[in-house]
């Protein structure tokens, strides 16, 4: 029995190994994970926004292209996309960042996440009743003005939870960059944890890395839900509720027939 | 788009419908609508649901585009391809059956948004204008309220103020009271009645026969995508000629 506990302890939570690996995890892994995450998120949001606009375009061929993008990157395992982009581009002679796999990794994750984020943004805009577009149009607003002043402020709240979930996934997916091979100083949490785990024949470093991931992702979620509440206060009511109440109050409500 | 092209809708226009046709999925909704809605007067379009009233109004500010035919506001053919839509729409007010207020904005901001964004008024000017218009529709004390905090009748009055904020010379009302509880209808009709005394052309799709009888200069009866009968309210309501109109007025309890 004691033997079993000892083995469990050594495998998952060995204090000596923890003491040896924690400094590197904190000094090298954590900053790298944060930088990679921030870069990939920024890129993912930019790509996502562009693809969302493409998906919402009135031109069918453009929407078609957008759909292909989304289907491919959501349909292929991340690991495959990351190999293909991160190793493929330099191999094919498109060496945007020289031999720096760190930046390729950021690019690869951003491109993949952009596909997911674009769908979230698109559905956010699609969720706004058409009457809102029509009222904006009837007042003489351009498409861009309607989006900026009417549609986006209303969809922002609706997409926030889904977007947070996706940003958490971005953080976790940064673990995949180890595939591309990193220099010692570029290693993020997972790469360091994995190296140390095999060196010490104990999973303690991975457990520690897991906790550090939680240290990033859990506060992020709370931050966003408090932001959500703050927006709720300033925006009066939730969009969804208001659409529903006006539908109830108005009988024929939102999106009444066109004929 | 020829953005520079100035659209001359500066005084309340006569709205001339010429052979307007529109189908959705090869189902004809409008089949050759022809009539004139006179300038500075209120024209009420009556007729059963599905007769094409809403679609006809939506063709005027081009939320829908006619398949064929023309709609003239004064001299301007708003059904012409390449017409500067945003400019035209900015001069046509529209009030929707389901209000379509912006739920994230206060009543005042609902009214001031378009003058600010489309006209380029300063925030102060736009707010001042919004408050004056809210006062006019009797809702000054609700300026800070969100649409969800207002009754349907109040929401529709804000929507009318919102349409007025762009100083339109033509206002389209798409069954403005059909989504309202019966006890809230009157307050909206009163605001519309007051408006009808101003130098504005109004086209109102409505089921409110009393309103049409009292306010309209011209009543147009549509059924199944065609104008069946038109005339001054006294004629339409007292001496209907076509069997379809007689039948309709019977159904709504006027005859």
Contacts between the chains, C-beta under 8 A, distances in Angstrom:
chain1	res1	chain2	res2	distance
A	129	B	100	7.8
A	131	B	96	6.4
A	131	B	98	5.7
A	131	B	100	3.9
A	132	B	100	6.4
A	132	B	102	6.8
A	134	B	63	5.5
A	134	B	96	7.2
A	134	B	100	6.5
A	135	B	94	7.8
A	135	B	96	6.6
A	135	B	100	3.8
A	135	B	101	7.5
A	135	B	102	7.2
A	135	B	162	8.0
A	137	B	63	6.4
A	137	B	89	6.3
A	138	B	61	5.7
A	138	B	63	6.7
A	138	B	89	5.8
A	138	B	92	7.4
A	138	B	93	7.7
A	138	B	94	4.0
A	138	B	96	7.9
A	138	B	163	7.9
A	139	B	89	7.0
A	139	B	90	7.0
A	139	B	113	7.6
A	139	B	114	3.8
A	139	B	118	6.4
A	139	B	162	7.3
A	139	B	163	7.8
A	139	B	166	6.1
A	140	B	86	5.0
A	140	B	87	7.1
A	140	B	89	4.6
A	140	B	90	2.9
A	140	B	91	7.7
A	140	B	114	6.4
A	140	B	118	4.5
A	140	B	166	6.5
A	141	B	86	7.2
A	141	B	114	6.7
A	141	B	117	6.2
A	141	B	118	5.9
A	142	B	86	5.6
A	145	B	117	5.2
A	145	B	118	7.0
A	149	B	113	6.0
A	149	B	117	5.7
A	150	B	102	5.5
A	150	B	113	7.8
A	153	B	104	5.1
A	154	B	102	7.7
A	154	B	103	6.9
A	154	B	104	5.2
A	235	B	104	5.2
A	236	B	103	7.7
A	236	B	104	7.3
A	236	B	146	3.8
A	236	B	148	6.7
A	236	B	149	7.5
A	237	B	103	7.2
A	237	B	146	6.5
A	237	B	148	5.0
A	239	B	103	6.1
A	239	B	104	6.8
A	241	B	148	7.3
A	242	B	103	3.8
A	242	B	146	7.5
A	242	B	147	6.7
A	242	B	148	4.4
A	243	B	103	6.8
A	245	B	148	5.2
A	246	B	98	7.3
A	246	B	99	6.8
A	246	B	101	7.8
A	246	B	103	7.2
A	246	B	147	6.8
A	246	B	148	6.9
A	246	B	155	7.2
A	249	B	151	7.3
A	249	B	152	5.2
A	249	B	155	8.0
A	250	B	98	5.5
A	250	B	99	6.7
A	250	B	152	5.4
A	250	B	155	7.8
A	250	B	179	4.1
A	250	B	180	7.5
A	251	B	179	5.0
A	251	B	180	7.8
A	251	B	181	7.9
A	252	B	97	6.2
A	252	B	98	5.9
A	252	B	178	6.6
A	252	B	179	4.5
A	253	B	98	5.7
A	253	B	179	7.0
A	254	B	98	5.9
A	255	B	98	7.3
A	256	B	96	7.6
A	256	B	97	5.1
A	256	B	98	4.7
A	256	B	179	7.3
A	257	B	54	7.5
A	258	B	24	7.5
A	258	B	54	6.4
A	258	B	55	6.5
A	258	B	58	6.9
A	258	B	64	7.2
A	259	B	24	7.3
A	259	B	29	5.7
A	259	B	50	5.6
A	259	B	52	6.7
A	259	B	54	6.0
A	259	B	55	5.6
